[in-house]
Amino acid sequence: MHEHAKRGESDRGHGAKLGDFQSQWSQDLGEADPTLQVALLNGEIRPLLTALSSSRLFIALVAEMAGEPSSGDKSSEMSVACLRATDGRLGLLGFTGLDSLAEWNPRARPVPISAPDAAEAALDENAQALILDLAGPCATTLTLPDVVALSGRDQRERAVHLLHGLLGEMSDLVTFSQRPDSVLQLDVPDSMLERVQEIVRTNSALHSFVPAGIAMHARAREAR
């Protein structure tokens, strides 16, 4: 999720009007939702997710310079602001209002977005968290299961994509199906069952993407 800025374009937050992104934000003054602020202050996750489900957030675009300094032909590329933890996990930054964004970085460009869409954007960035109001006053981190819940969307396709990467060549022998009860079904050759079970058991992201569960069925080797 990136945006390219024209050369010389300002990346300051006040350089763009909220209605420039989508008409639904044309009357938005950039203030935090009071209900959301109360939920953040209380710190309980379920009321917070409820408040977020109908709230607007800002994600931040920050400038990155491209081109050689000596070439005289530098351009600015805008990238979504994320924070990487020491263990390598990535968190997308979200802000409840323009004031909290400016407190973190007054030069960041705000992009208004519904909180569920911000959660989806975090997943698109392969982030494992959504970090709200990093500079305060009530900094809060939503973990991956919370981000999936906030998105309000079926994320089983993400689980299948992740499994393809984890299983490697073995994935060609696994059949994936999405059951009506929201479970992800894996049909696995019986000779591979224990290996696949171990991979699924030890990867928490898979279970975050599929809160209803992952079921496995051993498929007997076909007789020749």
Secondary structure in CASP SS format (residue, H / E / C, confidence):
PFRMAT SS
TARGET T0000
AUTHOR 0000-0000-0000
METHOD secondary structure of the structure
MODEL  1
M C 1.00
H E 1.00
E E 1.00
H E 1.00
A C 1.00
K C 1.00
R C 1.00
G C 1.00
E C 1.00
S C 1.00
D C 1.00
R C 1.00
G H 1.00
H H 1.00
G H 1.00
A C 1.00
K C 1.00
L H 1.00
G H 1.00
D H 1.00
F C 1.00
Q C 1.00
S H 1.00
Q H 1.00
W H 1.00
S C 1.00
Q C 1.00
D C 1.00
L C 1.00
G C 1.00
E C 1.00
A C 1.00
D C 1.00
P H 1.00
T H 1.00
L H 1.00
Q H 1.00
V H 1.00
A H 1.00
L H 1.00
L H 1.00
N H 1.00
G C 1.00
E C 1.00
I H 1.00
R H 1.00
P H 1.00
L H 1.00
L H 1.00
T H 1.00
A H 1.00
L H 1.00
S C 1.00
S C 1.00
S C 1.00
R E 1.00
L E 1.00
F E 1.00
I E 1.00
A E 1.00
L E 1.00
V E 1.00
A E 1.00
E E 1.00
M E 1.00
A E 1.00
G C 1.00
E C 1.00
P C 1.00
S C 1.00
S C 1.00
G C 1.00
D C 1.00
K C 1.00
S E 1.00
S E 1.00
E E 1.00
M E 1.00
S E 1.00
V E 1.00
A C 1.00
C E 1.00
L E 1.00
R E 1.00
A C 1.00
T C 1.00
D C 1.00
G C 1.00
R C 1.00
L E 1.00
G E 1.00
L E 1.00
L E 1.00
G E 1.00
F E 1.00
T C 1.00
G C 1.00
L H 1.00
D H 1.00
S H 1.00
L H 1.00
A H 1.00
E H 1.00
W H 1.00
N C 1.00
P C 1.00
R C 1.00
A C 1.00
R E 1.00
P E 1.00
V E 1.00
P E 1.00
I E 1.00
S E 1.00
A H 1.00
P H 1.00
D H 1.00
A H 1.00
A H 1.00
E H 1.00
A H 1.00
A H 1.00
L H 1.00
D H 1.00
E C 1.00
N C 1.00
A C 1.00
Q C 1.00
A E 1.00
L E 1.00
I E 1.00
L E 1.00
D C 1.00
L C 1.00
A C 1.00
G C 1.00
P C 1.00
C C 1.00
A C 1.00
T E 1.00
T E 1.00
L E 1.00
T E 1.00
L H 1.00
P H 1.00
D H 1.00
V H 1.00
V H 1.00
A H 1.00
L H 1.00
S H 1.00
G C 1.00
R C 1.00
D C 1.00
Q C 1.00
R H 1.00
E H 1.00
R H 1.00
A H 1.00
V H 1.00
H H 1.00
L H 1.00
L H 1.00
H H 1.00
G H 1.00
L H 1.00
L H 1.00
G H 1.00
E H 1.00
M H 1.00
S H 1.00
D H 1.00
L H 1.00
V C 1.00
T E 1.00
F E 1.00
S E 1.00
Q E 1.00
R C 1.00
P C 1.00
D C 1.00
S C 1.00
V C 1.00
L E 1.00
Q E 1.00
L E 1.00
D E 1.00
V E 1.00
P E 1.00
D C 1.00
S C 1.00
M C 1.00
L H 1.00
E H 1.00
R H 1.00
V H 1.00
Q H 1.00
E H 1.00
I H 1.00
V H 1.00
R H 1.00
T C 1.00
N C 1.00
S H 1.00
A H 1.00
L H 1.00
H H 1.00
S H 1.00
F H 1.00
V C 1.00
P C 1.00
A C 1.00
G C 1.00
I E 1.00
A E 1.00
M E 1.00
H E 1.00
A E 1.00
R E 1.00
A C 1.00
R C 1.00
E C 1.00
A C 1.00
R C 1.00
END
